[in-house]
Amino acid sequence: MLDWQSLETYNKIGSYQFGEYFRQMSAELSEIDRLRNLDPQTITAIHNRYYPEVYRFARFRVSDERVAEDIASEVFKRLLEAVHSGRGPDTNLRGWLIRTTANIVNDHFRMLYNHPVEDTERKLDNMELFLAETDPVELSEQAERLRLLHKAFDQLTDPQKLVITLRFGSRFSLEETAVIMGKDANTIKALQYRAMVALRRRMEKEM
């Protein structure tokens, strides 16, 4: 994670980018201050700006629009609760929101594992395979590949799941992912590589 007060950071990103980075940091801190006061306009602006990213992250993980919407709503509910109780983010609001989303997603899957969906419900969920115009055999093969991918993904570590979701699900840049995860870009690059290798190995093992 970049320390915007350090000379090393200044030398690394250059004077113009450093000034822009400093401006963005100052603007975010100012926004967080207004959020602490529960300013309605600030709350609305934050929701409008970050909801698409939060929803996209959740949607990539749970593969269900309605569940993703519920998770996204819960994230902003927890943000207001945290701010109201004095436990809200001090810096990096986006990172706080994404990490909270990841925690709620993990809670969602833990609940599913404790209360598995009945086979009849799974069959109803897959009914679209037989109603679509595309070749049912092809759709069935795609569904099986997706099932294997999800199964392999679930076997990754939490940091590996998070980096893949941020980089490929939410399409954050390497630098944005580093800020959200609180690590430097090289560490994220190595983590992403290990995650993809592990995912590929698990997929090959399942197929």
BELLINWO-V285297 format. One record per run of one state. SS is the DSSP state (helix for helix, strand for strand, loop for the rest). FROM is the first residue (numbers start at 1). TO is the last residue. If there is no record, write none. Layout:
ss,from,to
SS,FROM,TO
SS,FROM,TO
This chain:
ss,from,to
loop,1,6
helix,7,13
loop,14,14
helix,15,36
loop,37,39
helix,40,62
loop,63,64
helix,65,84
loop,85,92
helix,93,114
loop,115,118
helix,119,125
loop,126,127
helix,128,131
loop,132,135
helix,136,154
loop,155,157
helix,158,169
loop,170,173
helix,174,181
loop,182,184
helix,185,206
loop,207,207
